[in-house]
């Protein structure tokens, strides 16, 4: 009985064209780089858009049990000089403990310096975990290419 019900549910879900949600499908990232400064660094602003039913764990998340899930920016092809994360919204939770989240749209600002001799775009990765009121999706890695002038 359980197997039949599961198969029917799977058939309905996949026949309707629904794809399983992942962090990468509910979070979108774009990046815009400014012109280089005299010291060779550039400011890059990352706009992170989170679907309405979800939140991300902020950086800092303010709960050591959730450190592995907090939002983190890394880059390849450039030196990450400094990252400024926006403050998160504090969630008071008597079971898990208080923690901070991002909702809606946030901006992460980074100072980067292109590596000597590097050509082509720089790739960034935002590691994050999207959660709804009901469940958390697996941690995702959202990659974005950045054209540094």
N, C-alpha and C positions, 0 to 999 in steps of 0.2 A: 504494500500500500504506500509506504513512505517513498520507495523508489519510483513508483508510478507518478506520485504527486511531484516529486523532484524533477522528473523528466518532463512532465507537462509544464511546470514552471519555467524550466530552462528553454523549452521550445517556444513558449510565449515571449520570453525576454528576447531571445535572439531572432525570432521571426519579426519582431517589431522593430528590429534594427538598433536596439539599444546596446550600447557597449558598456562594459563595466567601467566605473569611474576610477580614475587614478589621480594622484596629486597633480600630475602633469596635465590632466584634462580640466581640472577645476581652477588651476592657477596659471595665469599668463604673464610673461615678463617681456618688457621692451627696454632698450637702453639707448641713451643719447650721450655722445661725448662732446665736450667743449674743446676749443682750440688749446694746444699745449701752452703752458706758462713758461716763463724764462728758465725755471729749474728743470724743465722737461717733463713735469707731471701734467696730467690732465684730469679734470673732473668728469666722472661718468655718473649720470643719474639713471637708476634702474626704477622703472615703474612696474610695480607688482599688483596685478588685479586678481582678487580672490572672489570666486563665485559667492553669491549672497548666502547660501546655506552653510558656508564653511568659514573656518578661521585657520590661521597658522600660528604656531608658537613663536612668540617674539624673541628678539635677541637684545638684551638678556631675557630669558624666560622667567627668571626669579623663583625657580623651583628646581633644586638639584636633581630630582627624579626625572625631570623632563629635559635635561640638558642635551641629550642625544637628539631630540626632536626639534630643538630651536633652529630658527632660520639662520643660514650661514652662506655668505658670498665668498667664492674663490674665483681666481682667474688663472688662465694659462696663456703664455706668450707675453706677459707683462708682470711687473712687480706691483703687488698690491701694497701701496704705501699707507693708506688709512681707509677705514670703512666707518660710516656713520649710519647706524640703524635708528629708525624712528622709535619713540617710546611706544610701548604696547599698552593695551587696555587691560587693567588688572581684573582678573576673575577671582572671586572669593569662593573657595571650594573647601568645605569642611572635611571631605573624604580624601581627596588627593593632596590638598594643600593649595594655597593661592598660587596663581601663575599669570603670566602676561601673554596676550594674543594680539594678532593683527587681523583686522576685518576690512572688507571693501577694497580700497586702493591705498597703497603705501608707496613711499619713495625711499630708496636706499641710495646714499651718496658715497661714492668711492673716489679716492685719488689713486691713479695708476701711473706708472712710468713704463713706457714700452722698452723692452729689452734691446740692448745694443745689437744691431744687425738683424733684428726681427722684421719680417715683412708680412704683409697680409693682415687679416683681421685677428683680433684677440678673442678668445672664447671665455665666457663667464659661466659659472654654474651656481645656481641658488639651490641649496639643499634645504628642503622644508617638508613639513607634514601637514596635510590638510585634514581637518576634523570637522564633523557636523555635530549636532546635538546627540545623534545616535551612535556614531562610530568614527574611528579615525581610518583614513586610507594609509597605505604603506608610504614610508618616506620616499620622496621623489627628488630627482635631480633635474632641474630645468635649465637647459643650456641656451645661451644667447650669444650670437656673434656681434662683436663691437668693431666698427670701423674707426680706427684712431687716425686722424689726419696727420 
